[in-house]
Amino acid sequence: MKKFVWAVVTVLVGAVLIAAIGLGFHDQQYSSPYGTEVAKSVGMITVNGKQYQHVVLNLVTEPSAQGTTSNGQIIHPGGNPSWPAYAVTNEYQIPANAVVTVKWSQYDSGGVVNNPYFAKPRGTIGGIERVNGKPVTGVAADNIAHTFTLRGEPGVDPRFFLSVPGPISKLGDNAENNKGGQLVQFSFISGKPGLYVWNCEFPCGLSVGGFGAVMSSYGYMSGHMHVV
Amino acid sequence: MSYEEKRDEIAEEVKPIVAHTMPFHKKAPAKVVYITIVFTIIGVLLALFLPTHMFPFSMSPEMHDAVLTFVVFTIAAAPVAALVYAIAAYSLIAWRKKGANNNEEPPEDGAPSHGSGLITSLWIGTSVVLVLFLLVWGMAELSAETAQQSNAIQVNVTGQQWMWTFSYPGTGVTTHNLILPEGRQIDFNVTSMDVTHGFWPVEMGVQIDANPNVIDHIAATTNRLGSFDVRCSQICGLYHAYMQTKGTVVTNAQFATWLASQGASSSSIQSYALSGK
């Protein structure tokens, strides 16, 4: 009987240990205190002769995650001040099969993207993006701060793919939050409903080819797009 | 001391030990053989019928060969595994000691067996034959996979956290989704921009690591139209689980049209896609 009790206790302790490790990893999935940013509807739009709902989504990238946005919101409470971050949240929501116009204010410094494929907009309407109002088909590969790269989770609309580069701040290496910004604007047609993930493809972290630190931590350069 | 005297001396020494150890059942070998046969049949049946439900469908001869190799190796291993499981199963049932009911301590291990040249020869001979068979089969399959076909085309594969990109040399085309022509050998030149990834076009039946600063080669021949999965088979960081995309096998004409739609010139398409250079 004593052996049986010990066996049960051992199994229970093991289960609790495994559950604790699992919960620990789950907690690493950062949830922004600002919740989900829902794209604003601005009416209807016609693209290639077809009518779509038109929504606008605002993105911001700042050089310091602990700094504030232009609205005075602390981007990443308790976050690493030397790490860049998308602001003010990392969770976004857009409607399915709609034209989404993204207005992206980019304030961070950058450098050379390690794969020139990500120096060009992919999946945008017309294959272009607008940088400070000027339409371009790409950004110089050595002048990139971040990319906004979006795809579905495994099994969700595998043909959908979006990637747009953002040029470095006008202040270059002296980038500061909310100063010297570059306004990047692009539009795309959203995919099927489901959960999508977005992340940056510029090596803006430390070590591991620039994909360590901030790039290997939830909530700074990655997040979800809820397509509903 | 002669061999016989030494043997008798050892037998005398182990006699009191054997008296308190597991009893030998005369019918045990026959029973183990019967169980082995049953287990072997189960193993062979599983090898024949399980792969069709386990593996993705095949889109290349390499995938077909991979499945065939799995089946053949499982059948070859079935009698060996069956013998081990049969001995284990028989031992667990026949020599089980219910110590808790009669307060007896479990018996000591029996004396080691010596002197059966037949069993030793059989054991070594069977192992040698099996290992040689696996080696020859493996070498033949590897040789078939690396054989160069005259109409092969090159595709450069680049892995980076956490995306795959594919470029078609000489055409200026780079894509996120892998598009391939039907009935052609595809030579994949695989590398990585950062850490080690694993290039795995699942239904093609091949897989190779993508290492930074190194170009590795693997080939597969497309033999079926349709889409397939491309995944990363090396845990490579935060979004490894999302490092997957779709590939599509299209006809040669569709492939040429697609290259043109991506901006490739007609001369580069002629040189690359149609001539197989």
Boltz contact constraints between the chains, C-beta under 6 A:
constraints:
  - contact:
      token1: [A, 114]
      token2: [B, 193]
      max_distance: 6.0
  - contact:
      token1: [A, 115]
      token2: [B, 160]
      max_distance: 6.0
  - contact:
      token1: [A, 115]
      token2: [B, 193]
      max_distance: 6.0
  - contact:
      token1: [A, 117]
      token2: [B, 165]
      max_distance: 6.0
  - contact:
      token1: [A, 117]
      token2: [B, 174]
      max_distance: 6.0
  - contact:
      token1: [A, 154]
      token2: [B, 244]
      max_distance: 6.0
  - contact:
      token1: [A, 158]
      token2: [B, 246]
      max_distance: 6.0
  - contact:
      token1: [A, 161]
      token2: [B, 176]
      max_distance: 6.0
  - contact:
      token1: [A, 197]
      token2: [B, 242]
      max_distance: 6.0
  - contact:
      token1: [A, 199]
      token2: [B, 239]
      max_distance: 6.0
  - contact:
      token1: [A, 208]
      token2: [B, 195]
      max_distance: 6.0
  - contact:
      token1: [A, 209]
      token2: [B, 194]
      max_distance: 6.0
  - contact:
      token1: [A, 211]
      token2: [B, 161]
      max_distance: 6.0
  - contact:
      token1: [A, 211]
      token2: [B, 194]
      max_distance: 6.0
  - contact:
      token1: [A, 216]
      token2: [B, 237]
      max_distance: 6.0
  - contact:
      token1: [A, 216]
      token2: [B, 238]
      max_distance: 6.0
